[in-house]
Amino acid sequence: MPRAFQKHWWVTRDVDVACVAAKGHAVLPLEHWYPMDLNDLRIFERVGALLSFSAAGRALGIPKSGLIRSVARLEAELGARLCQRTTREVVLT
């Protein structure tokens, strides 16, 4: 795999289009797709598994503020709230 593509996954917000594209069919010009940072997905997976930004930060060796920014960026890209945060817990939506 070319090094430039290891960190990103090309996605579209149109679920039907994404399903067709997964089967190997070219359905939209490239301008309808955008790269998603896979590191943001990995960080969200740890936060979701541990249900804590602090615990995920310790596990990944990343400051809590960086994790919060990463999850917020992922939420903005997907256009959906992925978790509810309080001072004591994280609840996945």
N, C-alpha and C positions, 0 to 999 in steps of 0.2 A: 504494500500500500504506500503511495507517495506520502512523504512526511507532512506535506501541507494539509492532508485530509485526515490525519490521525486525531486531531483535536476537535474536529467539527463533524456534525451530522447534518445533512441538508434536509430541511423539513418544510412543510407547507401547513397552513392553518386549515386547509380544506381536507377533511378526513377522507372523503370519497376519493379524491385525487391521490392522496397518500397511499391508500390501499391499492389502487391501480398501479401506481408507480412501484410499489413493493414487489409487484409481479413482473417487473422488468419492462413495462411499457412507458415510453416517453409521452407524457400527457400535457405538460405545461412548459413554456419557455423558461429558461433559467431565472428570469427576473421575478417569477412568481414563487421562487424558493429562496430560502435564506439559511445561512449556516447557524447551527445551534452549538454552543460550546458544550462539549461532553463533560468537561470538568464541573460545570454547573449541575448537570444531572448526577454525577458521582457525589457531589456535596449534598444534594437534596436526598439522595438515597441514604447517606449516613445520618443526616438529620432525622429523616423519617424512621429509620431503623432504631435509632437511639432515643427518639422523641425529645431531643435536647440539643440546642445549639452549643452549649458549653461542652457536653460530652462528645459531640461530633468534632468540635474544635480540638479537643485533647486527642481524640483518636486520629485525626488527620494532620495534626500539627499546624493548624491554621487558626489565626485569631478569630474570635467570635464575630467581630465586625465584618471580616471578610466573608464569612459564611452567610451572614444576613444579607450582605450586598449580592452575593451570588444567587441566593434563593429569590431575592427580589427581582434580579435580572431575569431569571428563568420564568418567574410569574409574569413579568411584563412581556416576554417573548411569546408565551403561551396564551396570554390574555385571560388568565384564570388564577384565582387564589388557590395555592396548593396546601397551605396550612394556616391554622389560627394560632397566633402566638400570645401567650400571657407571660407574666414574670416568672411563673412556676412551671409551665408546661407548653409543649407543642402538640397540637392535635391536627392530624391530617384531614383534609376536606374530602 
